[in-house]
Amino acid sequence: MEIRVPEVGESIVEALVAKWRCKDGDAVRREEPVCELETDKVTLELNAEADGILSILIPEGSTVAVGTVIGAIREEGRQDAAPPHAEAPHPPTSPAARRMAREQEVRPETVKGSGKKGRVPAGDLLESAAAEETGNGGEPSPPVPAPPQTAPAEPEREAEPVLSVRAEEPTPHPAEQELRTTRTPMTPIRRRIAERLTEARRETAMATTFNEADMGRIIALQRKYRDHFRQKHGVSLGLMPFFVKACVEALKEFPSVNARIDGDDIVHQHFYDIGIAVSGEKGLVVPVLRDADRLSFAEIERTIDGFVERMRANRLEIADLEGGTFTISNGGVFGSLLGTPLLNPPQSAVLGMHAIQERPVALLGKVVIRPMMYLALTYDHRIIDGREAVLFLKKVREYVEEPEEALLER
């Protein structure tokens, strides 16, 4: 039974064989995860479709086209021969080792690498070249003594002043230089993130406006209804539902922030699919809350928790990431105090949340300590004017500072 790279989406044409969960020749069971693939959008697992013996054809770290056979399972009880293994590639060499191989006229494939996964560092090539230069059954030839030389006597002369010369730093040996750096290829997800961020910089007119919100009311509501909310809905009451609802209400009042540019047209979207930026080990993904205006606080929390769980289990689907009219990114969970989020094209705006910090502020003529959060709105100035951006962010702040208790659905 062949193991193929499945079709994930129309826009995905290749995948990285990121990790084999089992070794070549291991016995596997049906539905057992055997391989982890990475595409430029999602990470997914391949499960064994039958009990049998695993045969790996494509090693980890290889990028292959969709539909490629990367392994096979010889089902138990069948006598079919295991498929032939792919020809083993030459051992990998570092750039310094390849350069040295050319200089020393040594073929890297003839050298047994001592590095990880058979990697051939420059030191192995040096030892191989030195071994080839020795004769007599591998023992070095005895050195030929040089004839003695006597230096002619020179007349005495006055001592010249000694000039202080700064010695140049020695050039690191290639083998040592290799240890100072590590080169690894980008994962498909990281490569796609880089492409999209570069595209956003190049094709949009990004600008950012800032404001700050007093989080005291929300914190008080969380403390007051925390236990009741968990008992009733089975999830915790976090900050994100408040901001999702605040953004939806503000988007209704400022529809251009929820619009996008398509060629020479402006497309106004009369629905509210809110992207929630979620950071994982392999990069940032933005799953989408569909029709967020129709979701309750509890539904928002459960949906976000589901995104996080599926991302950790590598079970996010392309459909979870497509679309979205507006994005919210919470850098505050990592301690960010202030920052400028980048657009997620073709969306026209993104809200950046930051850490809550107690700060002295003026309130009713007095200086008081309040839990404050900086907010940042990055927007596409081609479609959103500065006035609209400022007023939109001001409206978000007002909804956050005075949340409607009825939204909690106690």
RABELCOR-V472929 format. One record per residue. RES is the residue in three letters. SS is DSSP state (alpha for helix, beta for strand, coil for the rest). Layout:
res | ss
RES | SS
RES | SS
This chain:
res | ss
MET | coil
GLU | beta
ILE | beta
ARG | beta
VAL | coil
PRO | coil
GLU | coil
VAL | coil
GLY | coil
GLU | coil
SER | coil
ILE | coil
VAL | coil
GLU | beta
ALA | beta
LEU | beta
VAL | beta
ALA | beta
LYS | beta
TRP | beta
ARG | coil
CYS | coil
LYS | coil
ASP | coil
GLY | coil
ASP | coil
ALA | beta
VAL | beta
ARG | coil
ARG | coil
GLU | coil
GLU | coil
PRO | beta
VAL | beta
CYS | beta
GLU | beta
LEU | beta
GLU | beta
THR | coil
ASP | coil
LYS | coil
VAL | coil
THR | beta
LEU | beta
GLU | beta
LEU | beta
ASN | beta
ALA | coil
GLU | coil
ALA | coil
ASP | coil
GLY | beta
ILE | beta
LEU | beta
SER | beta
ILE | beta
LEU | coil
ILE | coil
PRO | coil
GLU | coil
GLY | coil
SER | coil
THR | beta
VAL | beta
ALA | beta
VAL | coil
GLY | coil
THR | coil
VAL | beta
ILE | beta
GLY | beta
ALA | beta
ILE | beta
ARG | beta
GLU | beta
GLU | coil
GLY | coil
ARG | coil
GLN | coil
ASP | coil
ALA | coil
ALA | coil
PRO | coil
PRO | coil
HIS | coil
ALA | coil
GLU | coil
ALA | coil
PRO | coil
HIS | coil
PRO | coil
PRO | coil
THR | beta
SER | coil
PRO | alpha
ALA | alpha
ALA | alpha
ARG | alpha
ARG | alpha
MET | alpha
ALA | alpha
ARG | alpha
GLU | alpha
GLN | alpha
GLU | coil
VAL | coil
ARG | coil
PRO | alpha
GLU | alpha
THR | alpha
VAL | coil
LYS | coil
GLY | coil
SER | coil
GLY | coil
LYS | alpha
LYS | alpha
GLY | alpha
ARG | coil
VAL | beta
PRO | coil
ALA | alpha
GLY | alpha
ASP | alpha
LEU | alpha
LEU | alpha
GLU | alpha
SER | alpha
ALA | alpha
ALA | alpha
ALA | alpha
GLU | alpha
GLU | alpha
THR | coil
GLY | beta
ASN | coil
GLY | coil
GLY | coil
GLU | beta
PRO | coil
SER | coil
PRO | coil
PRO | coil
VAL | coil
PRO | coil
ALA | coil
PRO | coil
PRO | coil
GLN | coil
THR | coil
ALA | coil
PRO | coil
ALA | coil
GLU | coil
PRO | coil
GLU | coil
ARG | coil
GLU | coil
ALA | coil
GLU | coil
PRO | coil
VAL | coil
LEU | coil
SER | coil
VAL | coil
ARG | coil
ALA | coil
GLU | coil
GLU | coil
PRO | coil
THR | coil
PRO | coil
HIS | coil
PRO | alpha
ALA | alpha
GLU | alpha
GLN | alpha
GLU | alpha
LEU | alpha
ARG | alpha
THR | coil
THR | coil
ARG | coil
THR | coil
PRO | coil
MET | coil
THR | coil
PRO | alpha
ILE | alpha
ARG | alpha
ARG | alpha
ARG | alpha
ILE | alpha
ALA | alpha
GLU | alpha
ARG | alpha
LEU | alpha
THR | alpha
GLU | alpha
ALA | alpha
ARG | alpha
ARG | alpha
GLU | alpha
THR | coil
ALA | coil
MET | beta
ALA | beta
THR | beta
THR | beta
PHE | beta
ASN | beta
GLU | beta
ALA | beta
ASP | beta
MET | coil
GLY | alpha
ARG | alpha
ILE | alpha
ILE | alpha
ALA | alpha
LEU | alpha
GLN | alpha
ARG | alpha
LYS | alpha
TYR | alpha
ARG | alpha
ASP | alpha
HIS | alpha
PHE | alpha
ARG | alpha
GLN | alpha
LYS | alpha
HIS | alpha
GLY | coil
VAL | coil
SER | coil
LEU | coil
GLY | coil
LEU | coil
MET | alpha
PRO | alpha
PHE | alpha
PHE | alpha
VAL | alpha
LYS | alpha
ALA | alpha
CYS | alpha
VAL | alpha
GLU | alpha
ALA | alpha
LEU | alpha
LYS | alpha
GLU | alpha
PHE | coil
PRO | alpha
SER | alpha
VAL | alpha
ASN | alpha
ALA | coil
ARG | beta
ILE | beta
ASP | beta
GLY | coil
ASP | coil
ASP | beta
ILE | beta
VAL | beta
HIS | coil
GLN | coil
HIS | coil
PHE | coil
TYR | coil
ASP | coil
ILE | beta
GLY | beta
ILE | beta
ALA | beta
VAL | beta
SER | beta
GLY | beta
GLU | coil
LYS | coil
GLY | beta
LEU | beta
VAL | beta
VAL | beta
PRO | beta
VAL | beta
LEU | beta
ARG | coil
ASP | coil
ALA | alpha
ASP | alpha
ARG | alpha
LEU | coil
SER | coil
PHE | alpha
ALA | alpha
GLU | alpha
ILE | alpha
GLU | alpha
ARG | alpha
THR | alpha
ILE | alpha
ASP | alpha
GLY | alpha
PHE | alpha
VAL | alpha
GLU | alpha
ARG | alpha
MET | alpha
ARG | alpha
ALA | coil
ASN | coil
ARG | coil
LEU | coil
GLU | coil
ILE | alpha
ALA | alpha
ASP | alpha
LEU | alpha
GLU | coil
GLY | coil
GLY | coil
THR | coil
PHE | beta
THR | beta
ILE | beta
SER | beta
ASN | beta
GLY | alpha
GLY | alpha
VAL | alpha
PHE | alpha
GLY | coil
SER | coil
LEU | coil
LEU | coil
GLY | coil
THR | coil
PRO | coil
LEU | coil
LEU | coil
ASN | coil
PRO | coil
PRO | coil
GLN | coil
SER | coil
ALA | beta
VAL | beta
LEU | beta
GLY | beta
MET | beta
HIS | beta
ALA | beta
ILE | beta
GLN | beta
GLU | beta
ARG | beta
PRO | beta
VAL | beta
ALA | beta
LEU | beta
LEU | coil
GLY | coil
LYS | beta
VAL | beta
VAL | beta
ILE | beta
ARG | beta
PRO | beta
MET | beta
MET | beta
TYR | beta
LEU | beta
ALA | beta
LEU | beta
THR | beta
TYR | beta
ASP | beta
HIS | coil
ARG | coil
ILE | coil
ILE | coil
ASP | coil
GLY | alpha
ARG | alpha
GLU | alpha
ALA | alpha
VAL | alpha
LEU | alpha
PHE | alpha
LEU | alpha
LYS | alpha
LYS | alpha
VAL | alpha
ARG | alpha
GLU | alpha
TYR | alpha
VAL | alpha
GLU | alpha
GLU | coil
PRO | coil
GLU | coil
GLU | alpha
ALA | alpha
LEU | alpha
LEU | alpha
GLU | coil
ARG | coil
